[in-house]
Amino acid sequence: MDDARDVRHRDHQNWQGCVGSVPLIRAIVRPVGDPRMYGELAAWFHLVTAPADYADEAAEIVRLLGDHGVLLGPTNPDASVLELGSGGGNMASHLKARAHLTLTDIAPAMLALSATLNPECEHIEGDMRTP
């Protein structure tokens, strides 16, 4: 038995359930706080995940919204989009030409990074889980 499988079987109390015959293990989650990539290392974020990598996903969002009657771009110049958990602003960098964007994130360092990429967007610090 390989080590990963052995750990799965020994640590059975961490199983969440199964997909077919493959047991699912609870994710190891850091305590609530500011993980390093979203705080002290935020300035490096765009080296790890470049804004250009989000072009296809942004196009898909525009398409899906359009399929539901929410048009973005010149046909709807007053369109507004609220992005929860906007991080470093990679998605917004592709959507901002099509709508007014309000970007929110729990990590101030990520919002500051996003503001360098998307200065024309509104940035609000907050936790999407807060009522």
C-alpha positions as CSV (number, residue, x, y, z in Angstrom):
1,M,0.0,0.0,0.0
2,D,1.5,3.4,-0.9
3,D,1.9,6.0,1.8
4,A,-0.9,8.3,0.7
5,R,-3.4,5.4,0.7
6,D,-2.1,4.1,4.0
7,V,-2.6,7.5,5.6
8,R,-6.2,7.6,4.2
9,H,-7.0,4.3,5.8
10,R,-5.3,5.0,9.1
11,D,-6.9,8.5,9.4
12,H,-10.4,7.3,8.7
13,Q,-12.1,9.8,11.1
14,N,-11.1,12.5,8.6
15,W,-13.2,11.0,5.8
16,Q,-16.0,13.1,4.5
17,G,-17.6,10.4,2.4
18,C,-16.8,8.6,-0.8
19,V,-17.0,9.3,-4.5
20,G,-17.4,5.8,-5.9
21,S,-14.9,3.8,-3.9
22,V,-12.5,6.7,-3.4
23,P,-12.7,8.2,0.2
24,L,-12.7,11.9,0.4
25,I,-10.5,13.5,3.1
26,R,-11.2,16.7,4.8
27,A,-9.1,19.5,3.6
28,I,-6.4,20.8,5.9
29,V,-7.6,24.4,6.5
30,R,-5.5,27.1,8.1
31,P,-7.1,29.0,10.9
32,V,-9.1,32.1,9.9
33,G,-6.6,34.8,9.2
34,D,-4.4,36.2,6.5
35,P,-2.5,33.5,4.7
36,R,0.9,34.6,3.5
37,M,0.0,34.7,-0.3
38,Y,-2.9,37.1,0.5
39,G,-0.9,39.2,2.9
40,E,2.9,39.5,3.1
41,L,3.4,37.9,-0.3
42,A,0.5,39.6,-2.1
43,A,2.9,41.7,-4.2
44,W,4.1,38.4,-5.8
45,F,0.5,37.2,-6.6
46,H,0.5,38.2,-10.3
47,L,3.8,36.3,-10.8
48,V,2.0,33.1,-9.7
49,T,-1.3,33.8,-11.4
50,A,-1.2,36.3,-14.2
51,P,-4.2,38.5,-15.2
52,A,-3.9,37.2,-18.8
53,D,-4.7,33.7,-17.5
54,Y,-8.2,34.9,-16.8
55,A,-9.3,36.0,-20.3
56,D,-11.1,32.8,-21.2
57,E,-12.9,32.7,-17.9
58,A,-14.0,36.3,-18.1
59,A,-15.3,35.7,-21.7
60,E,-17.3,32.8,-20.3
61,I,-18.8,35.0,-17.5
62,V,-19.8,37.6,-20.1
63,R,-21.4,34.9,-22.2
64,L,-23.3,33.3,-19.2
65,L,-24.6,36.6,-18.0
66,G,-25.7,37.4,-21.6
67,D,-27.5,34.0,-21.7
68,H,-29.5,35.2,-18.7
69,G,-30.3,38.6,-20.1
70,V,-27.6,40.6,-18.4
71,L,-25.7,42.3,-21.2
72,L,-22.3,43.8,-20.5
73,G,-20.5,46.2,-22.7
74,P,-21.7,48.9,-25.2
75,T,-25.2,47.6,-25.4
76,N,-25.6,48.2,-21.6
77,P,-23.4,51.1,-20.6
78,D,-24.9,51.3,-17.1
79,A,-24.1,47.7,-16.2
80,S,-22.7,47.1,-12.7
81,V,-21.0,43.9,-11.4
82,L,-20.2,43.1,-7.8
83,E,-17.3,40.6,-7.5
84,L,-17.0,38.9,-4.2
85,G,-13.6,37.6,-3.3
86,S,-11.9,39.5,-6.1
87,G,-8.4,38.9,-4.9
88,G,-5.7,40.6,-7.0
89,G,-8.2,41.8,-9.6
90,N,-7.3,39.4,-12.3
91,M,-10.9,38.8,-13.4
92,A,-11.8,42.4,-13.1
93,S,-9.0,43.4,-15.4
94,H,-11.0,41.8,-18.2
95,L,-14.5,42.8,-17.2
96,K,-13.9,46.5,-16.3
97,A,-14.2,47.6,-19.9
98,R,-17.7,46.2,-20.0
99,A,-19.2,47.3,-16.7
100,H,-18.8,49.4,-13.6
101,L,-17.1,47.0,-11.1
102,T,-17.3,46.9,-7.3
103,L,-14.6,44.5,-6.0
104,T,-14.6,43.1,-2.5
105,D,-12.1,41.0,-0.7
106,I,-11.2,40.1,2.9
107,A,-7.5,40.7,2.4
108,P,-6.4,44.3,2.3
109,A,-3.1,43.5,0.6
110,M,-5.0,41.8,-2.3
111,L,-7.3,44.8,-2.7
112,A,-4.3,47.1,-2.8
113,L,-2.8,44.9,-5.5
114,S,-6.1,45.0,-7.4
115,A,-6.2,48.7,-7.1
116,T,-2.9,49.0,-9.0
117,L,-4.3,46.9,-11.8
118,N,-7.9,48.3,-11.7
119,P,-7.7,51.9,-10.3
120,E,-11.0,52.8,-12.0
121,C,-12.9,50.2,-10.0
122,E,-14.4,50.6,-6.6
123,H,-12.6,48.4,-3.9
124,I,-14.2,47.5,-0.6
125,E,-12.6,45.5,2.1
126,G,-15.1,42.9,3.5
127,D,-15.9,39.3,4.1
128,M,-18.6,37.9,1.8
129,R,-19.8,35.8,4.7
130,T,-20.7,38.9,6.8
131,P,-24.4,39.8,6.6
